[in-house]
Amino acid sequence: MAFAFIVEDGTIVPNANSFVSVEDADDILAIDFRQNAIWTLLDQTDKELSLAAATRYLDENYQWFGCQVEPRVQSLSWPRKGMRDKEGNCIAEGVIPEELKNATCYLAVWLRTNNGQEAMDSEGIKRFRSEELEIEFQAGFGGRVAPEFLSRLLICFGWGPNDRGFKPIIRK
């Protein structure tokens, strides 16, 4: 079966696999000279594949606030209801937020320039020993499982792989 690029526009498009169209991505990335230099080298098919891969990563690795508008129908996590932007304003149910579109575009370029998913597959800690506190990281682990810009762009919408799990240690 051939790859079909289908953009979710907020109306719950069947079989959607991208949060952003190539045309919108071209516009979003046009103002970032470094990203745009890479993006413009890609042909239409590579752009579509990159946006679909970025969307899949975001869809599978983020725990979004709110809930899907039509959970049994929509193929992606967005659109959602009960969402607010970084200023606390309500986001309408049929909207794919600009922050999510921006994150998808930047991640698409990042995946193309950083060995794709391979750069994010590292689990990090290989071994932890408690008595003498020994932590061994996997070879090649860089400390983050996703690029930092994702947290900055998406923190108001949910939790990503870099955003969970750390709590202060309290001694009594």
Residue, then its C-alpha position, 0 to 999 in steps of 0.5 A: m500500500a502506498f503512503a498517503f499524506i493526510v492532514e488533520d485540519g481539526t475536522i477529524v479527517p479519517n486516517a490523518n497522519s500529520f498535524v500540518s500541511v507541507e504548505d503550512a510547514d513551508d510558511i512556518l519554516a521560512i522565517d527560520f533561516r537555519q531550519n529553512a535551509i534544510w527544509t528547502l532541500l527536501d522534495q514534496t514526498d520527503k517533506e510529507l514523510s518527515l511531517a508524518a514521522a514527526t506527527r507520529y512521534l508526538d502522537e505516541n510520546y506525549q500525554w496530552f491534557g484534555c481529551q479527544v473530541e471523537p475518541r472512537v473516530q479520530s486517528l490522531s490525538w488532536p483535535r482535543k477538547g478542554m485545552r488551553d493555550k500558554e496564556g490560559n485561553c480556551i482552545a476551540e475543539g476544532v483547532i490544531p494549535e499553532e504551537l503544535k504545528n510549529a513543534t511538528c515542523y521543527l521536529a520534522v527537520w530535527l529528525r532529518t538532521n539527527n539520524g531520525q528516530e535513532a537519536m531518540d531511541s536511547e533509554g538512558i539508564k542501563r543500570f542503577r545500584s542503590e547501596e553506593l549509588e552507582i548509575e551507568f548510562q547506555a553508550g551514546f546516551g545524551g541525557r534527553v530522549a527528545p529535543e529540548f524545543l519540544s518541551r518549550l513549545l508544548i508544555c502547556f498542552g501535556w507532558g513529553p518524554n523529557d517532562r516527567g518523572f523527577k521529584p525532589i528527594i525529601r529526607k526525614 
